Amino acid sequence: MARNELRPVVKLRSTAGTGYTYITRKNRRNDPERMVLRKYDPVARAHVDFREER
């Protein structure tokens, strides 16, 4: 099985509207829906939700 099939690279974009992104991998088999993580946005200087963009 290829590396990119099971664990694709996804971009997490800030919901604060700053345009800041994190890059990560996710397991498509365990998490088929879009990922939402609460992480630090250095532009907004606060913890906000980051949603997976496609």
N, C-alpha and C positions, 0 to 999 in steps of 0.2 A: 504494500500500500504506500502510495506517495505521501511525502510529508505534508504537502499543502492540502490534501483532501480532508484529512481528519482535523487538523489544527490550523485553520487559515489565519492569516494576519488581518486584524481588524483595527480600524481607527475609532477612538472614543473622542467625540467632540463635546465641548463644554456647553451646557444648557444656559449658561450665564450670558451668552452672546458675545464672548470675547474672541472666539475663533481658536482658542487654545485646544490642542489635541494631545492625546496619549496614544501610543502604538502598543498593541499587545496581541497575544494569540488566544484563541478560545477553542474549546472542545465542542465541535458541532454536534456530536452524538449526545452529549449530556445537556447542552444548552442550545437547542435549535432556534429559539426566539432571540430577539435583539438583546444584547447585554446592556445593563445599566449599573454603573459603579459610582459611588460617592468618593470623589478624589479632590485633591487640592488644586485650585486654579490660581497660579501665581499672578495673573493679570488682574483678576478680581480680588485677590488676596483673601479667599474664603474657600471652604469646602462646598462644592456643588455637585450635582448629578452630571455624569458624563454618559452619553448615549452612543451606542454603536451606530455608525453611519455606513451606508453601503455604496 
